[in-house]
Amino acid sequence: MKNLFENSSCIIMFLIAIAICCYPIIFVYLIIFVIAWFYIKGKVYMHKLEKFKKENNGKVYYIYSSKKRWKQINLKFVLPILENGIGKIYNYKGNIETVLPLNIFLSYYLQIDNLKYPLFMKIINDKAIGVSIYNDLVELHNNTIDVIQFQNQVKQKLSELEKQSQ
């Protein structure tokens, strides 16, 4: 019985020695794998970004939120007058609903983050420009202007966005 314990302790010591010797080798392979992973991931992201730039250069997006105060106005008076080429991005309580890749969208949105919702954003190469219609919504909500004036102001803001991009 004593012989069995001596053999098993030798085996355990042998396995520990192998693990200590192999640890640096495993660690090096792990580092190489992680570096390769990030390199490939970066290349894929850059490819997606270039594709996004080509497909969305000059495109306009309407970004609006789920705030109760503006929801009905957006549904009744803004969305129906938007042209088909204008993309819609809906922020529902912090969840961005868009067909765009979220990380790429956010990189453009953060460039105009100082504007109040709702707003129009236009993507031009690596830049985003935008105009807010928040004040126009406030005027409509407070009955300072009527629906026709409001819709004309929205169209005017879209024209301003076009002028900014030239």
N, C-alpha and C positions, 0 to 999 in steps of 0.2 A: 504494500500500500504506500509506504514511504517512497518507493521508487517511482510510483505513478505521479505523486505530487512534485517530485523533483523534475520529472520529465515535462509535466504541464507547466511548471514555472519556467523551465528553459524555453518551451514553445512560446509562452507569453512574452518573455524577454526578447526572443527572436522576432516576434511580430512587432513589438514596440520599436525595436532597432530598425526594421524594414520601414515602418511608418515614418520614423524620424528621418531616415535617409531619403525616402520618396517625397516627403512633404515639399521640399524646395522645387522638385521637378513638377509636381502637381500644381504648385503655386504659379510657376512660370507659365505652364500651359493655360491655367485659368486667366492669368493676366493677358496673354496673347488672345485668348478667346474673347475676353471683354473688350479689348481694343478693336478687334476685328468687328465685333457686334456694333460698337458705336460708329465705326467707320462706315459700315454698310448702311446703318440706320441714317446717318448723315447724308450719304449719297442718295438714298431713297427720298428723304425729305427735300433735298435740293432739286431732285427731278420733279417731284410733285409741285414744288414752288414755281419752277420754270414753266411747267404745264399750266398751272393756275394763272400765272402772269399772262401767258399767251391767250388763254381762253377768256380772261376777265378784264383785260386791259380796256379801259374806257367804259366799263359797265357800271351802272348805277344801282344801288341797293337802298331800299327803304327799311330803316331799322326802327321798330316800335315795340312798346312794352305792353304788359297785361294790366297796367294800372286801371282801376275801375273808372276813374275820372275820364280817361281818354279812349277807353275800349270802344264804346259805341260810336264816337266821332270817327275813329279810325275805320271802323267797319262800314259806316254809312257814307262818309264824306271824303275820305282819303283814298282808301284802297280801290274803290270803283273808278276813280279818275286816272289811276296810274296806268302808264302804257305797259304792254305785255313784256317789253324788254327790261323792265325794272324788277330786280329781284327783291323778294320780301324776306326779311329776317326778323323773327319774332322772339322777344325775350319774355318768356313766361316764368316769372318769379325766379330769375337767375338762371334758368335753363334756356340756352340759346337754341332755337329751332331753325336750322339752316341746312341747305344741301351742300354748303361749302365745307371743306375740312376745317374743323373748329380752330386748330392751332394756327392755320394760315389766316383765317378770318380775323382772329384776335390780334395777330401781328399788324394788320391794317387798322382795325378798329381802335387800337390803343393810340394811334397817331391822332385821332380826333376825339379822344375820350373826354375832352373838356366841353364838348357840345351836349346840350340837354336832349333827351329823348322827347319826341320822335325826331328822326333826322334822316337826311339823305346822304349817302356816302358814295363817292365815285373813286374808283381805283385807276390810277395812272402809273404804270410801271411799278416802281417800288414805293409809291406814295399814295396816301388816301387824303382826299379833301372832302369836306362835308359842310352842310348847312342844316340848321335846326329849324323846325317849324313849331317849336314849343310855344313861342310868344303868339303865333297865329292861332294855335289851339286855345290859348288862354283868352284871346280876344273873342273867339267864337263861343267859348263856354260862358263868358261874361256878357254875351249878346252885344258886344261892341261892334261886331261886324256880322253880316248875314252869311249864309252858306255859300252863295255865289261869290261874294268877296273873298271868303276864306279859300275857296277852290282856286280862284284867280291868284291869290297870294302864294298858294302852294305851287302853282305852275310857274309863277315868277321866281320862286326859290330854285326850282329846277333849272330855269334859264340862267340864274346867277351861278349855279353849279357848273353849267356848261362853259360860261365865260371864265370862271376861275381855272378851268382845266386847259384853256388855250394859251 
